[in-house]
Amino acid sequence: MKAEIHPNYHDVRATCACGSTFNTRSTYKGPELRLEICSVCHPFYTGRQKLIDTEGRVDRFQKKLAATKLLQEKRAAAKPAVQ
């Protein structure tokens, strides 16, 4: 291998959103590496399905859906019956 062209690897502590922590090596220069998902909580390894909400998008969609349904119900109630 050529000298001085490869990145330096550092020991870092990886912390997952599920709370699991482990030590690894990385080119990341900080002391702690934050992860969204790891082998402890990943559906492939656990066999469980898990909904991963990125930036609150699922909650935002659920709120829009509820508001739309409520608006549709109000419009249906306000519409006079056709005879």
N, C-alpha and C positions, 0 to 999 in steps of 0.2 A: 504494500500500500504506500501511496505517496504521503509524505509528511505534510502537515499544516493545511490539508484541504478538506479534512473530515470534521464534522461538528463534534463538539465536546459533549459527552453524556454526563449528566448530573443525577445524583440521587434525589428523587422528589417523592412526596407523600401525595398519593392520589385519593381524593375524597369524592364519593359518588353522592348524588342527590338522595339516594335511599339511606345514606348514613354509613355505608361501608367504607372503610379506609384500608389502604395497603401501600406498601413501598414499592417503587419501581424506578427505572432509569429512563431519562428522557433528555431531549435537547432543549426542552423548556427551561428557562433560566430561573424561574421563581421557585420558592420553597414548597409550594403546594399547587397541585393540579386539580382543578374542579371538573368533574365528569357529570353528564346527565344520566348515563346508564352504564352499568358494569356487569360482570358475569354473575353477580349475586342476584340482580333484579332483572336481567335480560330474559324475555320470554323464551328464547331458544334454549337457555340453560335451565330455567325453572319449570317450563311446561305450562305456565300460566299466562293468559293474555293480560296485558296491562295497557291502558290507554295513556299515552304520553302526551300531555298537554303542553304544547309549545307556545309560550308567551300568552297564555290565557285565551287562545283562539277557540277552544271548544266551549268555554264558558260564554264567550262573546256570541258565538253562534247560537247557543241554547237561549240566551236572552233575546236575540233577534227573532228566533223562531216563536218563542212565547209571546212576544209583542205582536207579531204578525197574526198569530191565531186569535189573540184577544181582539185585535182590530177587525178581523173577519167576522167574529161573533157579534161585535157591536153593529157592524154594517148589516148583518143578516137580521138582527133584532129590530133595527131601525127601518128596514125596508118594509113597506106596507104589503100585505098579502094581495095578490092579483086575483080578481074574481071573474 
